[in-house]
Amino acid sequence: MNNAINGVHDPTIIEANGTYYMVSTDTQQPKTSGVPIRSSKDLIHWRFEKTALEDGVPAEADAWTGATNGLEGLWAPEIIKYNNEYRMYYSASTFGSTTSYIGLASAPHPLGPWEDRGEVVKTAPHLASHNAIDANICTDRDGEQWFTYGSFFGGIHICAVDKATGKLKDPSDYGKLIAIRPQSVEGAIEGPFIYYNEKTDDFYLFVSFDSLNDTYNIRVGRSKEITGPYLDRNGRELTELTGDPNEVGTKLLGSYQYLDEAPLYGPGHNSIFRRSDGAEFCVHHIRRVPHTADFFVGIRQLYWTSDGWPLVSADFYNGDQPKKAVTTSDLTGDWEIVMFNKASDLIPAVKQELTDVTISPEGIYRCALGEFIPYWQPTTDGLRLELSGLSEAGFGFIGRKL
């Protein structure tokens, strides 16, 4: 493969000795079984390396879930390093079922060899109302680890982890509920990822709303404590079950279409990757065509507003952006702007003239749309001025200078 970005679903990236490794759901692209592992030297060009757990669903997970290889095989892996060991949390289930299983495997290197270490948590209708898939590990201020998981059904839960084993401190405790959506929208929330920002001293819970096939969108809430409560920019808790469910969560990215370009659908199930130099990235999958297997990985730079909310870049990462100043005269003129809102529909870009840009003494950029971050994006033709922002209503927007 020239660049193995296609077929990537539910991606997570880790860096090891100058190489980036990405693990993702087994989508049979390429045809194989296990957890696909890809590598890159630049976060742009990827190649397929091999699979972890190449025999497919481990026997214990298969016996519990009845999962098979492929699209009902190993899902949504999470990879971390603890001491000198790499740990991978994998999910096994079947579509529409809560008879699910999250297991742990370990290896001395991201390429393995990977050894299955068995159950972390499992669910079934007679045990719990939520679903044991979509694992994430986050470390708190005290160096303690926490395990976040869940998809649809009973929402997102968080449990304390025993760092020595990588498993739950209390295997009988399913954890605390930190995010849920009402059944009026089929409880459509999944793909949790908690990220601690040392600069803001906040924990950020990223989740995906709605259908992964076409209307997926990335939302976020934040909290001073890893166990919540997580609130969006307008102060609504991510556990709120009253009111309009589409107004909960600060929406960063959804389906969109730039002028004269093909649409992109359902960005979601994101992770956050912090590079060794401190640069931060939002890593997600996205579809070219709804309800198909035509999806690929999208890697976007992550920025922060002056009041501590994340933003994602208007385009996929294509090399580091130059530290080149952006003036009001650079920003004034015609743009194509994608302004996200509470709906999950495709949002087309609108041509818009920016004339009211201000820059505060602290270097904060604002316009009628809201606060934003401008940057010079590398392209095949040179540099293009782009921006990412957040409206006062709590919805992200992205744009390109025309």
ZIGI-V124051 format. One record per backbone hydrogen bond with DSSP energy under -0.5 kcal/mol. CO is the residue of the C=O (numbers start at 1). NH is the residue of the N-H. E is the energy in kcal/mol with one decimal. If there is no record, write none. Layout:
BEGIN
CO	NH	E
CO	NH	E
END
This chain:
BEGIN
3	5	-2.2
3	6	-0.5
5	8	-0.9
5	297	-1.6
9	25	-2.9
12	23	-2.4
14	21	-3.2
16	19	-1.4
19	16	-3.1
20	40	-1.9
21	14	-2.4
22	38	-2.5
23	12	-2.0
24	36	-0.6
25	27	-1.0
34	36	-0.6
35	52	-2.7
36	24	-1.0
37	49	-2.9
37	50	-1.2
38	22	-2.6
39	47	-2.0
40	20	-3.0
44	46	-0.5
46	4	-2.6
47	39	-2.3
50	37	-2.6
52	35	-3.1
53	56	-2.5
58	62	-2.7
59	63	-2.6
60	64	-1.5
61	65	-2.4
62	66	-2.6
70	73	-1.7
72	68	-1.9
73	75	-0.5
73	93	-0.8
74	26	-2.4
75	91	-2.0
76	135	-0.6
78	89	-2.7
80	87	-2.8
82	85	-2.3
85	82	-3.1
86	107	-1.9
87	80	-2.4
88	90	-0.6
88	105	-2.5
89	78	-2.1
90	103	-2.3
91	75	-2.7
92	101	-2.1
94	97	-1.8
98	100	-1.7
100	123	-2.2
101	92	-2.6
101	103	-0.5
102	120	-2.9
102	121	-1.6
103	90	-2.0
104	117	-3.6
105	88	-2.9
106	115	-2.9
107	86	-2.9
109	112	-2.5
115	106	-2.2
118	104	-2.1
121	102	-3.0
123	100	-1.2
124	127	-2.3
124	128	-2.5
129	154	-0.6
131	133	-1.7
133	150	-2.9
136	148	-2.9
138	146	-2.5
140	143	-1.8
144	140	-3.1
145	161	-2.4
146	138	-2.1
146	148	-0.6
147	159	-2.4
148	136	-1.7
149	157	-2.8
150	191	-0.5
150	192	-0.5
152	155	-2.4
156	178	-2.9
156	179	-1.2
157	149	-2.2
158	176	-2.5
159	147	-3.1
160	169	-2.1
161	163	-0.8
162	165	-0.9
162	166	-3.0
162	167	-0.6
167	162	-3.3
170	173	-2.3
172	174	-0.6
176	158	-1.7
179	156	-3.4
182	185	-1.6
182	187	-2.4
183	186	-1.8
185	188	-1.4
187	189	-1.8
188	210	-1.5
189	152	-3.5
190	208	-2.8
193	206	-3.1
195	197	-0.6
195	204	-2.6
196	198	-0.7
197	201	-1.9
197	202	-1.1
202	197	-2.4
203	223	-2.4
204	195	-2.4
204	206	-0.7
205	221	-1.6
206	193	-1.9
207	219	-2.8
208	190	-1.8
209	217	-1.1
211	214	-1.1
211	215	-1.1
211	216	-1.4
213	291	-1.9
214	266	-0.9
217	209	-2.4
218	252	-2.7
218	253	-1.2
219	207	-2.5
220	250	-2.3
221	205	-2.7
222	231	-2.6
223	203	-3.2
225	228	-2.0
229	231	-0.5
230	238	-2.5
231	222	-2.7
232	235	-2.1
236	232	-2.4
237	240	-1.9
238	180	-2.4
243	245	-0.6
244	247	-1.7
245	248	-0.6
249	251	-0.7
250	220	-1.3
251	396	-2.8
253	218	-2.6
255	347	-1.9
256	264	-2.6
257	349	-3.0
258	261	-1.6
264	256	-2.0
265	287	-3.5
268	285	-1.9
271	283	-2.8
273	275	-0.6
273	281	-2.3
275	278	-2.3
279	275	-3.1
280	302	-2.6
281	273	-2.5
281	283	-0.6
282	300	-2.6
283	271	-2.4
284	298	-3.5
285	268	-1.9
286	296	-2.2
287	265	-3.4
289	292	-0.9
293	295	-1.7
294	288	-2.8
294	289	-0.8
295	7	-2.7
296	286	-1.9
298	284	-2.6
298	300	-0.5
299	317	-4.0
300	282	-3.1
301	313	-1.9
303	311	-2.2
305	308	-1.8
309	305	-2.7
311	303	-2.5
319	318	-0.7
322	324	-2.2
327	331	-1.7
328	332	-2.0
333	354	-3.0
334	402	-2.6
335	337	-0.6
335	352	-2.9
336	400	-2.0
337	339	-0.6
337	350	-2.5
338	340	-0.7
338	398	-2.0
346	348	-0.6
347	257	-1.7
350	337	-2.5
352	335	-2.9
352	354	-0.5
353	355	-0.6
354	333	-1.9
358	366	-2.1
360	363	-2.4
363	365	-0.5
364	360	-2.3
365	372	-2.1
366	358	-2.5
367	370	-0.9
370	367	-1.3
371	390	-2.2
372	365	-0.7
373	388	-1.9
375	377	-0.7
375	386	-2.8
376	378	-0.5
377	384	-2.1
379	382	-1.1
382	379	-2.9
384	377	-3.5
385	401	-2.9
386	375	-2.2
387	399	-2.1
388	373	-3.1
389	397	-2.2
390	371	-0.9
391	394	-1.6
394	251	-1.0
395	391	-2.9
396	340	-1.8
397	389	-3.1
398	338	-3.1
399	387	-2.1
400	336	-2.6
END
